Amino acid sequence: FIAVFLTYYIVFQSFYNFIESKDPWPYYNFTDFVISTIVNMVPTLITFGYNYAIVFHTNQRLSPVKKLAADFFCSMLSLVALNFLFIGVMLIVNPEYSHVSWPGAIFNNLFILAGSDIYYFTSRYIAQIKETADARQQVLKYRYDSLRSQMNPHFLFNTLNILYAMEGKDTEASKKVILKVSSMFRYILEHHEQTRVPLFEELQFVEQYMYILTIRYSHHLHVIYIGEPPSEKSIVPFSLQLLLENVVKHNTITSEKSMTVTIAFLSDGFCVSNPIQPRPVGQSTQIGISYLKNLYRHYHKEVLVKNDFHKFEVFIPYLPA
């Protein structure tokens, strides 16, 4: 920054000297140059300061054209106010130095403002490119991990155990479980590359997933739905399933401690809550609430978590269809 400022000052001051006196070096000696540089550098530095503050700390929610117009207006207003303040002070302190070269001051101000706005929009554009690349990388990692999580050996092992336990006892129920599992994996393969899915499709998938879990936990796991899910909304794929997976992963579910999960559909999202019945946690699947928070943040949505040590609650916002 210092190097850029000094370079700019030398170039500008030479140009300004040429306009004022037709001589880029109108100094009597080197001492006169140093004194003049110190005196003139102060207003230039002040001009840098208020233009930087205007460009980088105000009008950021406006469109580019409106921001440029607002920056120009604020910058020129600041220039006029500060120069009149300078004139007023110098009239009291030393009237001989109360003169302000308005053409030079305006040129200096516009040049610094233009440079500041160019740097602002360039840095913002680069940041947006990086954010987009990070978002794509996050989505790709999510797709891979979600597919891997759904197909993890534990899920397959538990499903096969259920089928084995039902062998020869309930043929129709065994067939139903196989059809449910087949439908679930079809859904996974069809949606693992998508960034959002209709809410009603996710609910159909979760219904099949809950059917398997209900058998796995001998009907000690229940889900209660409150409200009507909106048909025109979407969510990130597997959001609801991952929350249900967290419930069974982190809580004890037995005949003595049954588990009831509540899914409440609200106007702007849905809320999944369950009583906390902690048990030792096994190895992480690396997909959880932090993952959902990061994914929804890319849509400028916020996943909210509430834990009062008695009830665990997660709010998932809807996405446009």
ZADO-1210 file (C-alpha; in nm, 4 decimals, padded with zeros to 6 digits):
<atoms>
<atom x="00.0000" y="00.0000" z="00.0000" code="PHE" pos="1"/>
<atom x="00.2840" y="00.2447" z="00.0888" code="ILE" pos="2"/>
<atom x="00.4618" y="00.1775" z="-00.2407" code="ALA" pos="3"/>
<atom x="00.1384" y="00.2291" z="-00.4387" code="VAL" pos="4"/>
<atom x="00.0607" y="00.5479" z="-00.2484" code="PHE" pos="5"/>
<atom x="00.4100" y="00.6980" z="-00.2981" code="LEU" pos="6"/>
<atom x="00.4128" y="00.6092" z="-00.6677" code="THR" pos="7"/>
<atom x="00.0715" y="00.7644" z="-00.7149" code="TYR" pos="8"/>
<atom x="00.1695" y="01.0761" z="-00.5210" code="TYR" pos="9"/>
<atom x="00.4859" y="01.1361" z="-00.7251" code="ILE" pos="10"/>
<atom x="00.3033" y="01.0880" z="-01.0575" code="VAL" pos="11"/>
<atom x="00.0080" y="01.3008" z="-00.9513" code="PHE" pos="12"/>
<atom x="00.2216" y="01.5772" z="-00.8014" code="GLN" pos="13"/>
<atom x="00.4330" y="01.5971" z="-01.1175" code="SER" pos="14"/>
<atom x="00.1192" y="01.6210" z="-01.3302" code="PHE" pos="15"/>
<atom x="-00.0306" y="01.8794" z="-01.0938" code="TYR" pos="16"/>
<atom x="00.2907" y="02.0880" z="-01.1001" code="ASN" pos="17"/>
<atom x="00.2882" y="02.0822" z="-01.4782" code="PHE" pos="18"/>
<atom x="-00.0714" y="02.2103" z="-01.4864" code="ILE" pos="19"/>
<atom x="-00.0070" y="02.4843" z="-01.2306" code="GLU" pos="20"/>
<atom x="00.3349" y="02.6110" z="-01.3410" code="SER" pos="21"/>
<atom x="00.4165" y="02.4266" z="-01.6653" code="LYS" pos="22"/>
<atom x="00.7110" y="02.2774" z="-01.4800" code="ASP" pos="23"/>
<atom x="00.7140" y="01.9250" z="-01.3216" code="PRO" pos="24"/>
<atom x="00.9933" y="02.0417" z="-01.0848" code="TRP" pos="25"/>
<atom x="00.9022" y="02.3926" z="-00.9577" code="PRO" pos="26"/>
<atom x="01.1131" y="02.3656" z="-00.6448" code="TYR" pos="27"/>
<atom x="01.4017" y="02.5910" z="-00.5431" code="TYR" pos="28"/>
<atom x="01.6044" y="02.3032" z="-00.4002" code="ASN" pos="29"/>
<atom x="01.5717" y="01.9538" z="-00.2557" code="PHE" pos="30"/>
<atom x="01.4760" y="02.0905" z="00.0862" code="THR" pos="31"/>
<atom x="01.1892" y="02.2831" z="-00.0698" code="ASP" pos="32"/>
<atom x="01.0804" y="01.9589" z="-00.2444" code="PHE" pos="33"/>
<atom x="01.0798" y="01.7630" z="00.0829" code="VAL" pos="34"/>
<atom x="00.8793" y="02.0303" z="00.2663" code="ILE" pos="35"/>
<atom x="00.6295" y="02.0595" z="-00.0184" code="SER" pos="36"/>
<atom x="00.5979" y="01.6806" z="-00.0373" code="THR" pos="37"/>
<atom x="00.5231" y="01.6465" z="00.3334" code="ILE" pos="38"/>
<atom x="00.2696" y="01.9319" z="00.3247" code="VAL" pos="39"/>
<atom x="00.0888" y="01.8039" z="00.0130" code="ASN" pos="40"/>
<atom x="00.1040" y="01.4373" z="00.1098" code="MET" pos="41"/>
<atom x="-00.1226" y="01.4930" z="00.4085" code="VAL" pos="42"/>
<atom x="-00.4328" y="01.5987" z="00.2094" code="PRO" pos="43"/>
<atom x="-00.3608" y="01.3263" z="-00.0455" code="THR" pos="44"/>
<atom x="-00.3461" y="01.0692" z="00.2336" code="LEU" pos="45"/>
<atom x="-00.6705" y="01.2065" z="00.3781" code="ILE" pos="46"/>
<atom x="-00.8290" y="01.1791" z="00.0334" code="THR" pos="47"/>
<atom x="-00.7155" y="00.8165" z="00.0164" code="PHE" pos="48"/>
<atom x="-00.8640" y="00.7532" z="00.3583" code="GLY" pos="49"/>
<atom x="-01.2159" y="00.8855" z="00.3088" code="TYR" pos="50"/>
<atom x="-01.2462" y="00.7399" z="-00.0419" code="ASN" pos="51"/>
<atom x="-01.1390" y="00.3982" z="00.0883" code="TYR" pos="52"/>
<atom x="-01.3970" y="00.4247" z="00.3681" code="ALA" pos="53"/>
<atom x="-01.6707" y="00.5271" z="00.1237" code="ILE" pos="54"/>
<atom x="-01.5962" y="00.2552" z="-00.1328" code="VAL" pos="55"/>
<atom x="-01.5353" y="-00.0376" z="00.1024" code="PHE" pos="56"/>
<atom x="-01.7682" y="00.0382" z="00.3915" code="HIS" pos="57"/>
<atom x="-02.0782" y="00.2023" z="00.2411" code="THR" pos="58"/>
<atom x="-02.3309" y="00.1432" z="-00.0383" code="ASN" pos="59"/>
<atom x="-02.2350" y="-00.2258" z="-00.0675" code="GLN" pos="60"/>
<atom x="-02.5930" y="-00.3500" z="-00.1088" code="ARG" pos="61"/>
<atom x="-02.6555" y="-00.1290" z="-00.4116" code="LEU" pos="62"/>
<atom x="-02.6243" y="-00.2408" z="-00.7708" code="SER" pos="63"/>
<atom x="-02.2853" y="-00.1588" z="-00.9333" code="PRO" pos="64"/>
<atom x="-02.4216" y="00.1445" z="-01.1226" code="VAL" pos="65"/>
<atom x="-02.6014" y="00.2828" z="-00.8170" code="LYS" pos="66"/>
<atom x="-02.2955" y="00.2188" z="-00.6004" code="LYS" pos="67"/>
<atom x="-02.0700" y="00.4106" z="-00.8405" code="LEU" pos="68"/>
<atom x="-02.3147" y="00.7015" z="-00.8382" code="ALA" pos="69"/>
<atom x="-02.3455" y="00.6932" z="-00.4578" code="ALA" pos="70"/>
<atom x="-01.9671" y="00.6672" z="-00.4157" code="ASP" pos="71"/>
<atom x="-01.9185" y="00.9679" z="-00.6456" code="PHE" pos="72"/>
<atom x="-02.1735" y="01.1781" z="-00.4581" code="PHE" pos="73"/>
<atom x="-02.0341" y="01.0874" z="-00.1131" code="CYS" pos="74"/>
<atom x="-01.6753" y="01.1404" z="-00.2292" code="SER" pos="75"/>
<atom x="-01.7385" y="01.4850" z="-00.3800" code="MET" pos="76"/>
<atom x="-01.9409" y="01.5888" z="-00.0749" code="LEU" pos="77"/>
<atom x="-01.6523" y="01.4819" z="00.1493" code="SER" pos="78"/>
<atom x="-01.4042" y="01.6685" z="-00.0704" code="LEU" pos="79"/>
<atom x="-01.6016" y="01.9938" z="-00.0548" code="VAL" pos="80"/>
<atom x="-01.6626" y="01.9652" z="00.3200" code="ALA" pos="81"/>
<atom x="-01.2971" y="01.8916" z="00.4052" code="LEU" pos="82"/>
<atom x="-01.1618" y="02.1661" z="00.1793" code="ASN" pos="83"/>
<atom x="-01.3951" y="02.4258" z="00.3266" code="PHE" pos="84"/>
<atom x="-01.2906" y="02.3066" z="00.6712" code="LEU" pos="85"/>
<atom x="-00.9261" y="02.3435" z="00.5665" code="PHE" pos="86"/>
<atom x="-00.9908" y="02.6970" z="00.4344" code="ILE" pos="87"/>
<atom x="-01.1660" y="02.7963" z="00.7563" code="GLY" pos="88"/>
<atom x="-00.8849" y="02.6643" z="00.9748" code="VAL" pos="89"/>
<atom x="-00.6103" y="02.8239" z="00.7637" code="MET" pos="90"/>
<atom x="-00.7864" y="03.1626" z="00.7643" code="LEU" pos="91"/>
<atom x="-00.7475" y="03.1568" z="01.1399" code="ILE" pos="92"/>
<atom x="-00.4005" y="03.0013" z="01.1588" code="VAL" pos="93"/>
<atom x="-00.2277" y="03.1399" z="00.8478" code="ASN" pos="94"/>
<atom x="-00.4375" y="03.3152" z="00.5806" code="PRO" pos="95"/>
<atom x="-00.1474" y="03.2991" z="00.3333" code="GLU" pos="96"/>
<atom x="-00.1994" y="02.9228" z="00.2922" code="TYR" pos="97"/>
<atom x="-00.5818" y="02.9267" z="00.2812" code="SER" pos="98"/>
<atom x="-00.5903" y="02.8924" z="-00.0972" code="HIS" pos="99"/>
<atom x="-00.7213" y="02.5649" z="-00.2451" code="VAL" pos="100"/>
<atom x="-00.6680" y="02.4681" z="-00.6073" code="SER" pos="101"/>
<atom x="-01.0101" y="02.3219" z="-00.6841" code="TRP" pos="102"/>
<atom x="-00.9205" y="02.1734" z="-01.0262" code="PRO" pos="103"/>
<atom x="-00.6259" y="01.9904" z="-00.8760" code="GLY" pos="104"/>
<atom x="-00.8229" y="01.8793" z="-00.5696" code="ALA" pos="105"/>
<atom x="-01.1104" y="01.7510" z="-00.7845" code="ILE" pos="106"/>
<atom x="-00.8753" y="01.5684" z="-01.0220" code="PHE" pos="107"/>
<atom x="-00.6891" y="01.4113" z="-00.7303" code="ASN" pos="108"/>
<atom x="-01.0147" y="01.3055" z="-00.5663" code="ASN" pos="109"/>
<atom x="-01.1642" y="01.1553" z="-00.8841" code="LEU" pos="110"/>
<atom x="-00.8433" y="00.9692" z="-00.9659" code="PHE" pos="111"/>
<atom x="-00.8255" y="00.8129" z="-00.6180" code="ILE" pos="112"/>
<atom x="-01.1978" y="00.7344" z="-00.6197" code="LEU" pos="113"/>
<atom x="-01.1711" y="00.5615" z="-00.9583" code="ALA" pos="114"/>
<atom x="-00.8747" y="00.3544" z="-00.8409" code="GLY" pos="115"/>
<atom x="-01.0553" y="00.2581" z="-00.5212" code="SER" pos="116"/>
<atom x="-01.3712" y="00.1519" z="-00.7071" code="ASP" pos="117"/>
<atom x="-01.1700" y="-00.0488" z="-00.9611" code="ILE" pos="118"/>
<atom x="-00.9883" y="-00.2286" z="-00.6789" code="TYR" pos="119"/>
<atom x="-01.3176" y="-00.2875" z="-00.4934" code="TYR" pos="120"/>
<atom x="-01.5037" y="-00.4411" z="-00.7872" code="PHE" pos="121"/>
<atom x="-01.2002" y="-00.6446" z="-00.8965" code="THR" pos="122"/>
<atom x="-01.1446" y="-00.7916" z="-00.5486" code="SER" pos="123"/>
<atom x="-01.5176" y="-00.8585" z="-00.5122" code="ARG" pos="124"/>
<atom x="-01.5273" y="-01.0385" z="-00.8475" code="TYR" pos="125"/>
<atom x="-01.2271" y="-01.2540" z="-00.7516" code="ILE" pos="126"/>
<atom x="-01.3900" y="-01.3344" z="-00.4151" code="ALA" pos="127"/>
<atom x="-01.7138" y="-01.4388" z="-00.5882" code="GLN" pos="128"/>
<atom x="-01.5221" y="-01.6673" z="-00.8249" code="ILE" pos="129"/>
<atom x="-01.3462" y="-01.8290" z="-00.5287" code="LYS" pos="130"/>
<atom x="-01.6734" y="-01.8641" z="-00.3363" code="GLU" pos="131"/>
<atom x="-01.8400" y="-02.0285" z="-00.6378" code="THR" pos="132"/>
<atom x="-01.5473" y="-02.2697" z="-00.6772" code="ALA" pos="133"/>
<atom x="-01.5598" y="-02.3540" z="-00.3051" code="ASP" pos="134"/>
<atom x="-01.9355" y="-02.4106" z="-00.3260" code="ALA" pos="135"/>
<atom x="-01.8954" y="-02.6474" z="-00.6210" code="ARG" pos="136"/>
<atom x="-01.6217" y="-02.8360" z="-00.4383" code="GLN" pos="137"/>
<atom x="-01.8408" y="-02.8620" z="-00.1289" code="GLN" pos="138"/>
<atom x="-02.1331" y="-02.9934" z="-00.3334" code="VAL" pos="139"/>
<atom x="-01.9125" y="-03.2517" z="-00.5051" code="LEU" pos="140"/>
<atom x="-01.7777" y="-03.3707" z="-00.1698" code="LYS" pos="141"/>
<atom x="-02.1305" y="-03.3818" z="-00.0293" code="TYR" pos="142"/>
<atom x="-02.2556" y="-03.5918" z="-00.3197" code="ARG" pos="143"/>
<atom x="-01.9762" y="-03.8428" z="-00.2764" code="TYR" pos="144"/>
<atom x="-02.0034" y="-03.8637" z="00.1011" code="ASP" pos="145"/>
<atom x="-02.3819" y="-03.8834" z="00.1009" code="SER" pos="146"/>
<atom x="-02.3776" y="-04.1720" z="-00.1454" code="LEU" pos="147"/>
<atom x="-02.1033" y="-04.3454" z="00.0506" code="ARG" pos="148"/>
<atom x="-02.2882" y="-04.2862" z="00.3781" code="SER" pos="149"/>
<atom x="-02.6110" y="-04.4338" z="00.2486" code="GLN" pos="150"/>
<atom x="-02.4301" y="-04.7381" z="00.1152" code="MET" pos="151"/>
<atom x="-02.2130" y="-04.7856" z="00.4179" code="ASN" pos="152"/>
<atom x="-02.1592" y="-05.1439" z="00.5374" code="PRO" pos="153"/>
<atom x="-02.3422" y="-05.0849" z="00.8654" code="HIS" pos="154"/>
<atom x="-02.6673" y="-04.9981" z="00.6908" code="PHE" pos="155"/>
<atom x="-02.6398" y="-05.2964" z="00.4574" code="LEU" pos="156"/>
<atom x="-02.5383" y="-05.5219" z="00.7461" code="PHE" pos="157"/>
<atom x="-02.8392" y="-05.4159" z="00.9549" code="ASN" pos="158"/>
<atom x="-03.0756" y="-05.4588" z="00.6608" code="THR" pos="159"/>
<atom x="-02.9434" y="-05.8070" z="00.5860" code="LEU" pos="160"/>
<atom x="-02.9799" y="-05.8975" z="00.9535" code="ASN" pos="161"/>
<atom x="-03.3440" y="-05.7888" z="00.9406" code="ILE" pos="162"/>
<atom x="-03.4044" y="-06.0014" z="00.6336" code="LEU" pos="163"/>
<atom x="-03.2259" y="-06.2975" z="00.7925" code="TYR" pos="164"/>
<atom x="-03.4355" y="-06.2680" z="01.1101" code="ALA" pos="165"/>
<atom x="-03.7517" y="-06.2691" z="00.8994" code="MET" pos="166"/>
<atom x="-03.6411" y="-06.5729" z="00.6974" code="GLU" pos="167"/>
<atom x="-03.9181" y="-06.8343" z="00.7002" code="GLY" pos="168"/>
<atom x="-04.1310" y="-06.6326" z="00.9428" code="LYS" pos="169"/>
<atom x="-04.2926" y="-06.3648" z="00.7324" code="ASP" pos="170"/>
<atom x="-04.2305" y="-06.4009" z="00.3612" code="THR" pos="171"/>
<atom x="-04.4543" y="-06.1116" z="00.2631" code="GLU" pos="172"/>
<atom x="-04.2849" y="-05.8769" z="00.5092" code="ALA" pos="173"/>
<atom x="-03.9412" y="-05.9857" z="00.3800" code="SER" pos="174"/>
<atom x="-04.0466" y="-05.9048" z="00.0261" code="LYS" pos="175"/>
<atom x="-04.1704" y="-05.5661" z="00.1406" code="LYS" pos="176"/>
<atom x="-03.8380" y="-05.4866" z="00.3074" code="VAL" pos="177"/>
<atom x="-03.6480" y="-05.5842" z="-00.0101" code="ILE" pos="178"/>
<atom x="-03.8719" y="-05.3604" z="-00.2197" code="LEU" pos="179"/>
<atom x="-03.8218" y="-05.0717" z="00.0226" code="LYS" pos="180"/>
<atom x="-03.4439" y="-05.1096" z="00.0160" code="VAL" pos="181"/>
<atom x="-03.4440" y="-05.1343" z="-00.3621" code="SER" pos="182"/>
<atom x="-03.6518" y="-04.8193" z="-00.3911" code="SER" pos="183"/>
<atom x="-03.4237" y="-04.6356" z="-00.1482" code="MET" pos="184"/>
<atom x="-03.1091" y="-04.7135" z="-00.3441" code="PHE" pos="185"/>
<atom x="-03.2819" y="-04.6174" z="-00.6662" code="ARG" pos="186"/>
<atom x="-03.3608" y="-04.2781" z="-00.5121" code="TYR" pos="187"/>
<atom x="-02.9994" y="-04.2386" z="-00.3970" code="ILE" pos="188"/>
<atom x="-02.8592" y="-04.3150" z="-00.7407" code="LEU" pos="189"/>
<atom x="-03.1063" y="-04.0810" z="-00.9107" code="GLU" pos="190"/>
<atom x="-03.0548" y="-03.7844" z="-00.6769" code="HIS" pos="191"/>
<atom x="-02.6954" y="-03.7956" z="-00.5546" code="HIS" pos="192"/>
<atom x="-02.5863" y="-03.5525" z="-00.8293" code="GLU" pos="193"/>
<atom x="-02.8642" y="-03.3010" z="-00.7627" code="GLN" pos="194"/>
<atom x="-02.8240" y="-02.9933" z="-00.5434" code="THR" pos="195"/>
<atom x="-03.1938" y="-02.9774" z="-00.4445" code="ARG" pos="196"/>
<atom x="-03.4951" y="-03.2064" z="-00.4563" code="VAL" pos="197"/>
<atom x="-03.8704" y="-03.1500" z="-00.4096" code="PRO" pos="198"/>
<atom x="-03.9715" y="-03.1893" z="-00.0465" code="LEU" pos="199"/>
<atom x="-04.2399" y="-03.4467" z="-00.1249" code="PHE" pos="200"/>
<atom x="-03.9823" y="-03.6749" z="-00.2930" code="GLU" pos="201"/>
<atom x="-03.7546" y="-03.6548" z="00.0098" code="GLU" pos="202"/>
<atom x="-04.0509" y="-03.7423" z="00.2339" code="LEU" pos="203"/>
<atom x="-04.1250" y="-04.0504" z="00.0248" code="GLN" pos="204"/>
<atom x="-03.7630" y="-04.1578" z="00.0601" code="PHE" pos="205"/>
<atom x="-03.7706" y="-04.0960" z="00.4357" code="VAL" pos="206"/>
<atom x="-04.0890" y="-04.3005" z="00.4693" code="GLU" pos="207"/>
<atom x="-03.9069" y="-04.6008" z="00.3233" code="GLN" pos="208"/>
<atom x="-03.6030" y="-04.5320" z="00.5402" code="TYR" pos="209"/>
<atom x="-03.8200" y="-04.5131" z="00.8525" code="MET" pos="210"/>
<atom x="-03.9901" y="-04.8406" z="00.7642" code="TYR" pos="211"/>
<atom x="-03.6494" y="-05.0149" z="00.7792" code="ILE" pos="212"/>
<atom x="-03.5539" y="-04.8381" z="01.1040" code="LEU" pos="213"/>
<atom x="-03.8878" y="-04.9229" z="01.2650" code="THR" pos="214"/>
<atom x="-03.8282" y="-05.2925" z="01.2044" code="ILE" pos="215"/>
<atom x="-03.4649" y="-05.2561" z="01.3120" code="ARG" pos="216"/>
<atom x="-03.5721" y="-05.1099" z="01.6479" code="TYR" pos="217"/>
<atom x="-03.8711" y="-05.3389" z="01.6981" code="SER" pos="218"/>
<atom x="-04.1265" y="-05.0616" z="01.6591" code="HIS" pos="219"/>
<atom x="-03.9744" y="-04.8534" z="01.9398" code="HIS" pos="220"/>
<atom x="-03.8926" y="-04.5719" z="01.6982" code="LEU" pos="221"/>
<atom x="-04.1782" y="-04.3465" z="01.5834" code="HIS" pos="222"/>
<atom x="-04.2193" y="-04.0324" z="01.3743" code="VAL" pos="223"/>
<atom x="-04.4971" y="-03.7759" z="01.4232" code="ILE" pos="224"/>
<atom x="-04.5773" y="-03.5222" z="01.1529" code="TYR" pos="225"/>
<atom x="-04.7247" y="-03.1821" z="01.2416" code="ILE" pos="226"/>
<atom x="-04.8701" y="-02.9614" z="00.9698" code="GLY" pos="227"/>
<atom x="-04.8839" y="-03.0077" z="00.5941" code="GLU" pos="228"/>
<atom x="-04.5638" y="-03.0122" z="00.3879" code="PRO" pos="229"/>
<atom x="-04.5755" y="-02.7508" z="00.1078" code="PRO" pos="230"/>
<atom x="-04.5721" y="-02.9119" z="-00.2363" code="SER" pos="231"/>
<atom x="-04.3845" y="-02.6301" z="-00.4095" code="GLU" pos="232"/>
<atom x="-04.0744" y="-02.6268" z="-00.1835" code="LYS" pos="233"/>
<atom x="-03.7409" y="-02.8073" z="-00.2146" code="SER" pos="234"/>
<atom x="-03.4533" y="-02.9010" z="00.0156" code="ILE" pos="235"/>
<atom x="-03.0974" y="-03.0265" z="-00.0145" code="VAL" pos="236"/>
<atom x="-03.1058" y="-03.4023" z="-00.0932" code="PRO" pos="237"/>
<atom x="-03.0940" y="-03.6335" z="00.2111" code="PHE" pos="238"/>
<atom x="-03.1324" y="-03.3430" z="00.4592" code="SER" pos="239"/>
<atom x="-03.4204" y="-03.5035" z="00.6456" code="LEU" pos="240"/>
<atom x="-03.2734" y="-03.8521" z="00.6262" code="GLN" pos="241"/>
<atom x="-02.9432" y="-03.7304" z="00.7732" code="LEU" pos="242"/>
<atom x="-03.1243" y="-03.5778" z="01.0700" code="LEU" pos="243"/>
<atom x="-03.3072" y="-03.9055" z="01.1349" code="LEU" pos="244"/>
<atom x="-02.9778" y="-04.0901" z="01.1027" code="GLU" pos="245"/>
<atom x="-02.8335" y="-03.8603" z="01.3717" code="ASN" pos="246"/>
<atom x="-03.1241" y="-03.9457" z="01.6023" code="VAL" pos="247"/>
<atom x="-03.0624" y="-04.3208" z="01.5919" code="VAL" pos="248"/>
<atom x="-02.6870" y="-04.2739" z="01.5993" code="LYS" pos="249"/>
<atom x="-02.6713" y="-04.0571" z="01.9132" code="HIS" pos="250"/>
<atom x="-02.9655" y="-04.1851" z="02.1187" code="ASN" pos="251"/>
<atom x="-03.0605" y="-04.5003" z="02.3047" code="THR" pos="252"/>
<atom x="-03.3673" y="-04.6705" z="02.1558" code="ILE" pos="253"/>
<atom x="-03.4996" y="-04.9722" z="02.3459" code="THR" pos="254"/>
<atom x="-03.8270" y="-05.1127" z="02.4754" code="SER" pos="255"/>
<atom x="-03.7648" y="-04.9219" z="02.8003" code="GLU" pos="256"/>
<atom x="-03.6648" y="-04.6028" z="02.6167" code="LYS" pos="257"/>
<atom x="-03.8655" y="-04.5663" z="02.2997" code="SER" pos="258"/>
<atom x="-03.7953" y="-04.2724" z="02.0692" code="MET" pos="259"/>
<atom x="-04.0484" y="-04.0377" z="01.9107" code="THR" pos="260"/>
<atom x="-03.9225" y="-03.7921" z="01.6494" code="VAL" pos="261"/>
<atom x="-04.1401" y="-03.4918" z="01.5655" code="THR" pos="262"/>
<atom x="-04.1276" y="-03.3304" z="01.2216" code="ILE" pos="263"/>
<atom x="-04.3156" y="-02.9993" z="01.2141" code="ALA" pos="264"/>
<atom x="-04.3756" y="-02.8251" z="00.8816" code="PHE" pos="265"/>
<atom x="-04.3675" y="-02.4460" z="00.9119" code="LEU" pos="266"/>
<atom x="-04.4147" y="-02.1638" z="00.6616" code="SER" pos="267"/>
<atom x="-04.0421" y="-02.1139" z="00.5942" code="ASP" pos="268"/>
<atom x="-03.8990" y="-02.4566" z="00.6749" code="GLY" pos="269"/>
<atom x="-03.9426" y="-02.7694" z="00.8826" code="PHE" pos="270"/>
<atom x="-03.8267" y="-02.8547" z="01.2324" code="CYS" pos="271"/>
<atom x="-03.7041" y="-03.1977" z="01.3464" code="VAL" pos="272"/>
<atom x="-03.6956" y="-03.2555" z="01.7221" code="SER" pos="273"/>
<atom x="-03.6404" y="-03.5475" z="01.9551" code="ASN" pos="274"/>
<atom x="-03.5876" y="-03.6090" z="02.3272" code="PRO" pos="275"/>
<atom x="-03.2235" y="-03.6583" z="02.4207" code="ILE" pos="276"/>
<atom x="-03.1454" y="-04.0144" z="02.5350" code="GLN" pos="277"/>
<atom x="-02.7660" y="-04.0171" z="02.4967" code="PRO" pos="278"/>
<atom x="-02.5587" y="-04.3225" z="02.4271" code="ARG" pos="279"/>
<atom x="-02.1895" y="-04.3681" z="02.3391" code="PRO" pos="280"/>
<atom x="-02.1317" y="-04.2380" z="01.9875" code="VAL" pos="281"/>
<atom x="-01.9520" y="-04.4531" z="01.7344" code="GLY" pos="282"/>
<atom x="-01.7337" y="-04.3469" z="01.4462" code="GLN" pos="283"/>
<atom x="-01.8576" y="-04.0389" z="01.2578" code="SER" pos="284"/>
<atom x="-01.9884" y="-04.0721" z="00.9036" code="THR" pos="285"/>
<atom x="-01.8489" y="-03.7232" z="00.8391" code="GLN" pos="286"/>
<atom x="-02.1942" y="-03.6029" z="00.7365" code="ILE" pos="287"/>
<atom x="-02.3955" y="-03.4146" z="00.9906" code="GLY" pos="288"/>
<atom x="-02.5446" y="-03.0866" z="01.0899" code="ILE" pos="289"/>
<atom x="-02.2240" y="-02.8920" z="01.0205" code="SER" pos="290"/>
<atom x="-02.2366" y="-03.0249" z="00.6650" code="TYR" pos="291"/>
<atom x="-02.5987" y="-02.9130" z="00.6273" code="LEU" pos="292"/>
<atom x="-02.5133" y="-02.5695" z="00.7649" code="LYS" pos="293"/>
<atom x="-02.2369" y="-02.5228" z="00.5090" code="ASN" pos="294"/>
<atom x="-02.4546" y="-02.6403" z="00.2213" code="LEU" pos="295"/>
<atom x="-02.7523" y="-02.4230" z="00.3091" code="TYR" pos="296"/>
<atom x="-02.5250" y="-02.1242" z="00.3647" code="ARG" pos="297"/>
<atom x="-02.4476" y="-02.1311" z="-00.0077" code="HIS" pos="298"/>
<atom x="-02.8178" y="-02.0661" z="-00.0662" code="TYR" pos="299"/>
<atom x="-02.8030" y="-01.7809" z="00.1881" code="HIS" pos="300"/>
<atom x="-03.0136" y="-01.9919" z="00.4248" code="LYS" pos="301"/>
<atom x="-02.9417" y="-02.0710" z="00.7869" code="GLU" pos="302"/>
<atom x="-02.9799" y="-02.4083" z="00.9614" code="VAL" pos="303"/>
<atom x="-03.0687" y="-02.3459" z="01.3257" code="LEU" pos="304"/>
<atom x="-02.9863" y="-02.5863" z="01.6087" code="VAL" pos="305"/>
<atom x="-03.1273" y="-02.5794" z="01.9608" code="LYS" pos="306"/>
<atom x="-03.0115" y="-02.8088" z="02.2384" code="ASN" pos="307"/>
<atom x="-03.1406" y="-02.7624" z="02.5941" code="ASP" pos="308"/>
<atom x="-03.0045" y="-03.1034" z="02.7056" code="PHE" pos="309"/>
<atom x="-03.3592" y="-03.2373" z="02.7199" code="HIS" pos="310"/>
<atom x="-03.4653" y="-03.1886" z="02.3604" code="LYS" pos="311"/>
<atom x="-03.2623" y="-03.1600" z="02.0420" code="PHE" pos="312"/>
<atom x="-03.4126" y="-02.9494" z="01.7646" code="GLU" pos="313"/>
<atom x="-03.2973" y="-02.8615" z="01.4125" code="VAL" pos="314"/>
<atom x="-03.4649" y="-02.6157" z="01.1775" code="PHE" pos="315"/>
<atom x="-03.4110" y="-02.6683" z="00.8019" code="ILE" pos="316"/>
<atom x="-03.5196" y="-02.3830" z="00.5727" code="PRO" pos="317"/>
<atom x="-03.7019" y="-02.4495" z="00.2467" code="TYR" pos="318"/>
<atom x="-03.5441" y="-02.3793" z="-00.0893" code="LEU" pos="319"/>
<atom x="-03.7386" y="-02.2483" z="-00.3895" code="PRO" pos="320"/>
<atom x="-03.8656" y="-02.5282" z="-00.6123" code="ALA" pos="321"/>
</atoms>
